[in-house]
Structure formats: structure tokens, C-alpha cells
Amino acid sequence: MPELPEVETVRRGLMPRMAGRRIVRLQQRRRDLRVPLPEKFAARVEGRTVTGIDRRAKYLLIRLDDGQTLIVHLGMSGRMTLYDAETAASHPLAAHDHVVFDMDDGWQVRFNDARRFGLMVLVPDEAVATHKYFKSLGPEPLDDAFTSEVLAARLAGRRTPIKAALLDQKTLVGVGNIYACEALFLAGISPRRSAHTVKGERADRLVAAIKRVLLRSIEDGGSTLRDHVQPGGELGYFQTRFNVYDRAGIACPTPACGHTVRRLVQAGRSTFYCTRCQR
């Protein structure tokens, strides 16, 4: 599933071609994705101008000029791809291009989702913060307000392994399996460590590592392991910089460490770490 860097990469790619532009046509090619598509979808969106595109956790928030917000989740395989007028004309819609936005300057945005685990929901702007998808979410890890003190407070009293706590969207949002593994390695913290012990200097290291990993991945266009592509069709390449994720049996990248990366399963998810460098 796309994590925060992949969704932020999509947001940044869409902004130049959607923000400030009017949606002149919406093609809805099926009734539902993971949930039913909005009632009278085309009628409610056509003619509307996109005023901006935000991100909350792993959701895109496409703001419209009539006070509506289109909430978009990419699910497991969803992608939003841009086509200029010439390219769109020469490339027929694919079987899984379920929703298509035609913009007033000729550009086209296609939402393709082979597995149909994505979603699109229209809600009033004022209802976004309290919507069921957002009301219980933790803080954004890239916000300045996300500090080691905030993280330590959210981990206080929790006896679950720190890796599991990082995947809990009530702790903080957007840090999925890949980036939790990578951040814990950079911070030198074992994924087995009890979450309540991550405070003080450990929390300082972990917050810095989380921000560093996420920002670097955004710069690299995210991680393309299977489905993720940027709106312009480019692949992400942060996967070429993984230190531990999916590197089981390979030498730890820390100079002179001498150990190999190990894999363990936590809550049904693969965790990759170095037993010597992470305590």
C-alpha cells in the first residue's frame, strides 16, 4: 500500500495540472471502488474548479470551489496518471481506468485501480476533520509540531513493540512498514523494544530519523516495489536506498558492523533490522 511519501509524491505531481483548473468532464466507468462512488458524481464535480490539493495521512484531499472536498485513497494499487491532450487521444482508456477527470486546459487525470481497494468520497469542507477516516488519526510526522515530546507522550504506558506502535495510525500517520523499518534502523532502535521505553534521547533520535526517511523518499519520488508510479508516469527510486527493508541476509550497511540484516514477523508483517546496531 502506498505510504506517506508515495501519496505526497502524487499530490505534488497533480498540483501543477489540477490546482486552479476547472473540471470540464468526469467519466465514471463503474459504480464503486472499495465503497460506492459519490451519488451524482459527475453532476457534482463537472464545472468545479480545483482550488488546491492537500494530504492527510495517506489520503488526498482535492478541494473544490463550491466548498466540497473529494477525499481520495489509492488503496493497494491505485494510481493517478496525467496525460496531455495529444497523449490522451492516442492512448485509449484501460480496463481499470475507473474515473477520469478532463481539465479545461486539455489535460486528463486517470484514476486506475486494478484491485479496487481505493476510494473516492465527496464531503463538505467543514466535515473533513471529523470524518470517520480522520477523526482518530494521530499527528502528521512532517509537521513541526511533531516532536520527540509528542511521540513519547503517545507511547507512554504502551507495552507493544515500537515497530507495531509506529504502524498504528493513532500514534502518528503515514509511516507504514517500509519507513518504520528504515527509521528504526537510522535511530538505532530495535523493533522489538517496548514502545513505552522510547522517550528522551531515544525519542529524539527516532523523530529525527522518521522525518529524514520520509523527506528523502519524497525527494526520490517514493518507493516503487510493485504499483506506485508518479503522476507523470515516472517510477520512484527510494527502494534503491533501503538500508534494511527487504535486505534479509545481506550485510548491514553500517561500516565494520559485521552482522547481516535479519527478518522477523511482527503482527503478520515482515520486519527487517540489525541485531547489533539496533538496541
Contacts in CASP RR format, 6 or more apart in sequence:
PFRMAT RR
TARGET T0000
AUTHOR 0000-0000-0000
METHOD contacts of the structure
MODEL  1
MPELPEVETVRRGLMPRMAGRRIVRLQQRRRDLRVPLPEKFAARVEGRTV
TGIDRRAKYLLIRLDDGQTLIVHLGMSGRMTLYDAETAASHPLAAHDHVV
FDMDDGWQVRFNDARRFGLMVLVPDEAVATHKYFKSLGPEPLDDAFTSEV
LAARLAGRRTPIKAALLDQKTLVGVGNIYACEALFLAGISPRRSAHTVKG
ERADRLVAAIKRVLLRSIEDGGSTLRDHVQPGGELGYFQTRFNVYDRAGI
ACPTPACGHTVRRLVQAGRSTFYCTRCQR
1 58 0 8 1.000
1 74 0 8 1.000
1 75 0 8 1.000
1 76 0 8 1.000
1 176 0 8 1.000
2 10 0 8 1.000
2 58 0 8 1.000
2 74 0 8 1.000
2 75 0 8 1.000
2 78 0 8 1.000
2 227 0 8 1.000
2 228 0 8 1.000
3 58 0 8 1.000
3 174 0 8 1.000
3 175 0 8 1.000
3 176 0 8 1.000
3 177 0 8 1.000
3 178 0 8 1.000
3 179 0 8 1.000
3 223 0 8 1.000
4 55 0 8 1.000
4 57 0 8 1.000
4 58 0 8 1.000
4 141 0 8 1.000
4 142 0 8 1.000
4 173 0 8 1.000
4 174 0 8 1.000
4 175 0 8 1.000
4 176 0 8 1.000
4 179 0 8 1.000
4 214 0 8 1.000
5 179 0 8 1.000
5 214 0 8 1.000
5 217 0 8 1.000
5 218 0 8 1.000
5 220 0 8 1.000
5 221 0 8 1.000
5 222 0 8 1.000
5 223 0 8 1.000
5 238 0 8 1.000
6 74 0 8 1.000
6 221 0 8 1.000
6 222 0 8 1.000
6 223 0 8 1.000
6 228 0 8 1.000
7 55 0 8 1.000
7 58 0 8 1.000
7 59 0 8 1.000
7 60 0 8 1.000
7 74 0 8 1.000
7 174 0 8 1.000
8 55 0 8 1.000
8 218 0 8 1.000
9 218 0 8 1.000
9 221 0 8 1.000
9 222 0 8 1.000
9 230 0 8 1.000
9 236 0 8 1.000
10 60 0 8 1.000
10 74 0 8 1.000
10 79 0 8 1.000
10 80 0 8 1.000
10 230 0 8 1.000
10 231 0 8 1.000
11 53 0 8 1.000
11 54 0 8 1.000
11 55 0 8 1.000
11 60 0 8 1.000
12 218 0 8 1.000
13 82 0 8 1.000
13 230 0 8 1.000
13 231 0 8 1.000
13 232 0 8 1.000
14 53 0 8 1.000
14 60 0 8 1.000
14 80 0 8 1.000
14 82 0 8 1.000
14 109 0 8 1.000
14 231 0 8 1.000
15 52 0 8 1.000
15 53 0 8 1.000
17 82 0 8 1.000
17 103 0 8 1.000
17 107 0 8 1.000
17 109 0 8 1.000
17 231 0 8 1.000
18 50 0 8 1.000
18 52 0 8 1.000
18 53 0 8 1.000
18 62 0 8 1.000
18 101 0 8 1.000
18 103 0 8 1.000
18 109 0 8 1.000
19 50 0 8 1.000
19 51 0 8 1.000
19 52 0 8 1.000
19 53 0 8 1.000
20 49 0 8 1.000
20 50 0 8 1.000
20 51 0 8 1.000
20 52 0 8 1.000
21 49 0 8 1.000
21 50 0 8 1.000
21 103 0 8 1.000
21 104 0 8 1.000
21 105 0 8 1.000
21 107 0 8 1.000
22 47 0 8 1.000
22 48 0 8 1.000
22 49 0 8 1.000
22 50 0 8 1.000
22 103 0 8 1.000
22 104 0 8 1.000
23 45 0 8 1.000
23 46 0 8 1.000
23 47 0 8 1.000
23 48 0 8 1.000
23 49 0 8 1.000
23 50 0 8 1.000
23 101 0 8 1.000
23 102 0 8 1.000
23 103 0 8 1.000
23 104 0 8 1.000
24 46 0 8 1.000
24 47 0 8 1.000
24 102 0 8 1.000
24 103 0 8 1.000
24 104 0 8 1.000
25 42 0 8 1.000
25 46 0 8 1.000
25 100 0 8 1.000
25 101 0 8 1.000
25 102 0 8 1.000
26 41 0 8 1.000
26 42 0 8 1.000
26 45 0 8 1.000
26 46 0 8 1.000
26 99 0 8 1.000
26 100 0 8 1.000
26 101 0 8 1.000
26 102 0 8 1.000
27 42 0 8 1.000
27 93 0 8 1.000
27 99 0 8 1.000
27 100 0 8 1.000
27 102 0 8 1.000
28 37 0 8 1.000
28 41 0 8 1.000
28 42 0 8 1.000
28 98 0 8 1.000
28 99 0 8 1.000
29 93 0 8 1.000
29 97 0 8 1.000
29 98 0 8 1.000
29 99 0 8 1.000
29 100 0 8 1.000
30 37 0 8 1.000
30 98 0 8 1.000
31 37 0 8 1.000
32 116 0 8 1.000
33 98 0 8 1.000
33 113 0 8 1.000
33 116 0 8 1.000
33 117 0 8 1.000
33 118 0 8 1.000
33 119 0 8 1.000
33 120 0 8 1.000
34 73 0 8 1.000
34 75 0 8 1.000
34 116 0 8 1.000
34 117 0 8 1.000
34 118 0 8 1.000
34 119 0 8 1.000
35 119 0 8 1.000
35 121 0 8 1.000
37 99 0 8 1.000
37 120 0 8 1.000
38 44 0 8 1.000
38 120 0 8 1.000
38 121 0 8 1.000
38 122 0 8 1.000
41 99 0 8 1.000
41 120 0 8 1.000
41 122 0 8 1.000
44 68 0 8 1.000
44 122 0 8 1.000
45 64 0 8 1.000
45 70 0 8 1.000
45 101 0 8 1.000
45 122 0 8 1.000
48 64 0 8 1.000
48 65 0 8 1.000
48 66 0 8 1.000
48 68 0 8 1.000
49 64 0 8 1.000
49 65 0 8 1.000
50 62 0 8 1.000
50 63 0 8 1.000
50 64 0 8 1.000
50 65 0 8 1.000
51 63 0 8 1.000
51 64 0 8 1.000
51 65 0 8 1.000
52 62 0 8 1.000
52 63 0 8 1.000
53 60 0 8 1.000
53 61 0 8 1.000
53 62 0 8 1.000
53 63 0 8 1.000
54 60 0 8 1.000
54 61 0 8 1.000
54 63 0 8 1.000
55 61 0 8 1.000
56 128 0 8 1.000
56 134 0 8 1.000
56 137 0 8 1.000
56 140 0 8 1.000
56 173 0 8 1.000
57 134 0 8 1.000
57 137 0 8 1.000
57 140 0 8 1.000
57 169 0 8 1.000
57 173 0 8 1.000
57 174 0 8 1.000
58 73 0 8 1.000
58 74 0 8 1.000
58 173 0 8 1.000
58 174 0 8 1.000
59 71 0 8 1.000
59 72 0 8 1.000
59 73 0 8 1.000
59 133 0 8 1.000
59 134 0 8 1.000
60 71 0 8 1.000
60 72 0 8 1.000
60 73 0 8 1.000
60 74 0 8 1.000
60 80 0 8 1.000
61 69 0 8 1.000
61 70 0 8 1.000
61 71 0 8 1.000
61 72 0 8 1.000
61 128 0 8 1.000
62 69 0 8 1.000
62 70 0 8 1.000
62 72 0 8 1.000
63 69 0 8 1.000
63 125 0 8 1.000
64 70 0 8 1.000
67 124 0 8 1.000
67 125 0 8 1.000
68 122 0 8 1.000
68 123 0 8 1.000
68 124 0 8 1.000
68 125 0 8 1.000
69 122 0 8 1.000
69 123 0 8 1.000
69 124 0 8 1.000
69 125 0 8 1.000
69 128 0 8 1.000
70 120 0 8 1.000
70 121 0 8 1.000
70 122 0 8 1.000
71 119 0 8 1.000
71 120 0 8 1.000
71 121 0 8 1.000
71 122 0 8 1.000
71 123 0 8 1.000
71 128 0 8 1.000
71 131 0 8 1.000
71 133 0 8 1.000
72 80 0 8 1.000
72 111 0 8 1.000
72 118 0 8 1.000
72 119 0 8 1.000
72 120 0 8 1.000
73 118 0 8 1.000
73 119 0 8 1.000
73 133 0 8 1.000
74 80 0 8 1.000
74 113 0 8 1.000
74 118 0 8 1.000
75 113 0 8 1.000
75 115 0 8 1.000
75 117 0 8 1.000
75 118 0 8 1.000
75 119 0 8 1.000
76 115 0 8 1.000
76 117 0 8 1.000
76 118 0 8 1.000
76 227 0 8 1.000
77 113 0 8 1.000
77 114 0 8 1.000
77 115 0 8 1.000
77 117 0 8 1.000
77 226 0 8 1.000
77 227 0 8 1.000
78 111 0 8 1.000
78 112 0 8 1.000
78 113 0 8 1.000
78 114 0 8 1.000
78 115 0 8 1.000
78 117 0 8 1.000
78 118 0 8 1.000
78 227 0 8 1.000
79 111 0 8 1.000
79 112 0 8 1.000
79 113 0 8 1.000
79 227 0 8 1.000
79 228 0 8 1.000
79 229 0 8 1.000
80 109 0 8 1.000
80 110 0 8 1.000
80 111 0 8 1.000
80 112 0 8 1.000
80 231 0 8 1.000
81 109 0 8 1.000
81 110 0 8 1.000
81 112 0 8 1.000
81 229 0 8 1.000
81 231 0 8 1.000
81 232 0 8 1.000
81 233 0 8 1.000
82 107 0 8 1.000
82 108 0 8 1.000
82 109 0 8 1.000
82 231 0 8 1.000
82 232 0 8 1.000
82 233 0 8 1.000
83 91 0 8 1.000
83 107 0 8 1.000
83 108 0 8 1.000
83 109 0 8 1.000
83 110 0 8 1.000
84 106 0 8 1.000
84 107 0 8 1.000
84 108 0 8 1.000
85 106 0 8 1.000
85 107 0 8 1.000
85 108 0 8 1.000
88 106 0 8 1.000
88 107 0 8 1.000
88 108 0 8 1.000
93 100 0 8 1.000
93 110 0 8 1.000
94 110 0 8 1.000
94 112 0 8 1.000
96 112 0 8 1.000
96 113 0 8 1.000
96 114 0 8 1.000
96 116 0 8 1.000
97 110 0 8 1.000
97 111 0 8 1.000
97 112 0 8 1.000
98 111 0 8 1.000
98 112 0 8 1.000
98 113 0 8 1.000
98 116 0 8 1.000
99 110 0 8 1.000
99 111 0 8 1.000
99 120 0 8 1.000
100 108 0 8 1.000
100 109 0 8 1.000
100 110 0 8 1.000
100 111 0 8 1.000
101 108 0 8 1.000
101 109 0 8 1.000
101 110 0 8 1.000
101 111 0 8 1.000
102 108 0 8 1.000
103 109 0 8 1.000
109 231 0 8 1.000
111 120 0 8 1.000
114 227 0 8 1.000
121 131 0 8 1.000
121 133 0 8 1.000
123 131 0 8 1.000
128 134 0 8 1.000
129 135 0 8 1.000
136 169 0 8 1.000
136 170 0 8 1.000
137 169 0 8 1.000
137 170 0 8 1.000
137 173 0 8 1.000
138 154 0 8 1.000
138 169 0 8 1.000
138 170 0 8 1.000
138 171 0 8 1.000
138 172 0 8 1.000
138 173 0 8 1.000
139 145 0 8 1.000
139 146 0 8 1.000
139 150 0 8 1.000
139 172 0 8 1.000
139 173 0 8 1.000
140 146 0 8 1.000
140 172 0 8 1.000
140 173 0 8 1.000
141 172 0 8 1.000
141 173 0 8 1.000
141 174 0 8 1.000
141 175 0 8 1.000
141 207 0 8 1.000
141 210 0 8 1.000
141 211 0 8 1.000
141 214 0 8 1.000
142 211 0 8 1.000
142 214 0 8 1.000
142 215 0 8 1.000
146 172 0 8 1.000
146 207 0 8 1.000
146 211 0 8 1.000
147 207 0 8 1.000
148 199 0 8 1.000
148 200 0 8 1.000
148 203 0 8 1.000
148 204 0 8 1.000
148 206 0 8 1.000
148 207 0 8 1.000
149 203 0 8 1.000
151 171 0 8 1.000
151 172 0 8 1.000
151 198 0 8 1.000
151 203 0 8 1.000
151 206 0 8 1.000
151 207 0 8 1.000
152 198 0 8 1.000
152 199 0 8 1.000
152 200 0 8 1.000
152 203 0 8 1.000
154 170 0 8 1.000
154 171 0 8 1.000
154 172 0 8 1.000
155 162 0 8 1.000
155 165 0 8 1.000
155 171 0 8 1.000
155 195 0 8 1.000
155 196 0 8 1.000
155 198 0 8 1.000
155 199 0 8 1.000
155 203 0 8 1.000
156 196 0 8 1.000
156 199 0 8 1.000
157 195 0 8 1.000
157 196 0 8 1.000
158 165 0 8 1.000
158 194 0 8 1.000
158 195 0 8 1.000
158 196 0 8 1.000
159 194 0 8 1.000
159 195 0 8 1.000
159 196 0 8 1.000
160 194 0 8 1.000
160 195 0 8 1.000
161 191 0 8 1.000
161 192 0 8 1.000
161 193 0 8 1.000
161 194 0 8 1.000
161 195 0 8 1.000
161 266 0 8 1.000
162 184 0 8 1.000
162 189 0 8 1.000
162 190 0 8 1.000
162 191 0 8 1.000
162 192 0 8 1.000
162 193 0 8 1.000
162 194 0 8 1.000
162 195 0 8 1.000
162 198 0 8 1.000
162 206 0 8 1.000
163 180 0 8 1.000
163 181 0 8 1.000
163 184 0 8 1.000
163 191 0 8 1.000
163 192 0 8 1.000
163 266 0 8 1.000
163 271 0 8 1.000
164 195 0 8 1.000
164 266 0 8 1.000
164 267 0 8 1.000
165 171 0 8 1.000
165 195 0 8 1.000
166 172 0 8 1.000
166 175 0 8 1.000
166 176 0 8 1.000
166 180 0 8 1.000
166 183 0 8 1.000
166 184 0 8 1.000
166 210 0 8 1.000
167 175 0 8 1.000
167 176 0 8 1.000
167 177 0 8 1.000
167 180 0 8 1.000
167 267 0 8 1.000
167 269 0 8 1.000
172 210 0 8 1.000
175 183 0 8 1.000
175 210 0 8 1.000
175 214 0 8 1.000
177 245 0 8 1.000
177 269 0 8 1.000
177 270 0 8 1.000
177 271 0 8 1.000
178 223 0 8 1.000
178 225 0 8 1.000
178 242 0 8 1.000
178 245 0 8 1.000
179 210 0 8 1.000
179 213 0 8 1.000
179 214 0 8 1.000
179 217 0 8 1.000
180 191 0 8 1.000
181 191 0 8 1.000
181 244 0 8 1.000
181 245 0 8 1.000
181 271 0 8 1.000
181 272 0 8 1.000
181 273 0 8 1.000
182 209 0 8 1.000
182 213 0 8 1.000
182 242 0 8 1.000
182 243 0 8 1.000
182 244 0 8 1.000
182 245 0 8 1.000
183 206 0 8 1.000
183 209 0 8 1.000
183 210 0 8 1.000
183 212 0 8 1.000
183 213 0 8 1.000
184 190 0 8 1.000
184 191 0 8 1.000
184 206 0 8 1.000
184 209 0 8 1.000
184 273 0 8 1.000
184 278 0 8 1.000
185 209 0 8 1.000
185 243 0 8 1.000
185 244 0 8 1.000
185 273 0 8 1.000
185 274 0 8 1.000
185 277 0 8 1.000
185 278 0 8 1.000
186 205 0 8 1.000
186 209 0 8 1.000
186 212 0 8 1.000
186 213 0 8 1.000
186 243 0 8 1.000
187 202 0 8 1.000
187 205 0 8 1.000
187 206 0 8 1.000
187 208 0 8 1.000
187 209 0 8 1.000
188 205 0 8 1.000
188 277 0 8 1.000
188 278 0 8 1.000
188 279 0 8 1.000
189 198 0 8 1.000
189 202 0 8 1.000
189 205 0 8 1.000
189 206 0 8 1.000
189 278 0 8 1.000
189 279 0 8 1.000
190 273 0 8 1.000
190 275 0 8 1.000
190 278 0 8 1.000
190 279 0 8 1.000
191 264 0 8 1.000
191 266 0 8 1.000
191 271 0 8 1.000
191 273 0 8 1.000
191 278 0 8 1.000
192 264 0 8 1.000
193 279 0 8 1.000
198 206 0 8 1.000
216 238 0 8 1.000
216 241 0 8 1.000
217 223 0 8 1.000
217 238 0 8 1.000
220 236 0 8 1.000
220 237 0 8 1.000
220 238 0 8 1.000
220 240 0 8 1.000
220 241 0 8 1.000
221 230 0 8 1.000
221 234 0 8 1.000
221 236 0 8 1.000
221 237 0 8 1.000
221 238 0 8 1.000
222 228 0 8 1.000
222 236 0 8 1.000
222 237 0 8 1.000
222 238 0 8 1.000
223 236 0 8 1.000
223 238 0 8 1.000
223 239 0 8 1.000
223 242 0 8 1.000
224 235 0 8 1.000
224 236 0 8 1.000
224 237 0 8 1.000
224 239 0 8 1.000
225 239 0 8 1.000
225 246 0 8 1.000
228 235 0 8 1.000
228 236 0 8 1.000
229 235 0 8 1.000
229 236 0 8 1.000
230 236 0 8 1.000
243 253 0 8 1.000
244 252 0 8 1.000
244 253 0 8 1.000
244 261 0 8 1.000
244 272 0 8 1.000
244 273 0 8 1.000
244 274 0 8 1.000
245 272 0 8 1.000
246 270 0 8 1.000
246 272 0 8 1.000
247 261 0 8 1.000
247 272 0 8 1.000
248 260 0 8 1.000
248 261 0 8 1.000
248 262 0 8 1.000
248 263 0 8 1.000
248 272 0 8 1.000
249 260 0 8 1.000
249 261 0 8 1.000
249 262 0 8 1.000
249 263 0 8 1.000
250 260 0 8 1.000
250 261 0 8 1.000
251 257 0 8 1.000
251 258 0 8 1.000
251 259 0 8 1.000
251 260 0 8 1.000
251 261 0 8 1.000
252 258 0 8 1.000
252 259 0 8 1.000
252 260 0 8 1.000
252 261 0 8 1.000
252 274 0 8 1.000
252 276 0 8 1.000
252 277 0 8 1.000
254 274 0 8 1.000
254 277 0 8 1.000
257 274 0 8 1.000
257 276 0 8 1.000
257 277 0 8 1.000
258 276 0 8 1.000
259 274 0 8 1.000
259 275 0 8 1.000
259 276 0 8 1.000
259 277 0 8 1.000
260 274 0 8 1.000
261 272 0 8 1.000
261 273 0 8 1.000
261 274 0 8 1.000
262 272 0 8 1.000
262 273 0 8 1.000
262 274 0 8 1.000
262 275 0 8 1.000
263 270 0 8 1.000
263 271 0 8 1.000
263 272 0 8 1.000
264 270 0 8 1.000
264 271 0 8 1.000
264 273 0 8 1.000
265 271 0 8 1.000
END
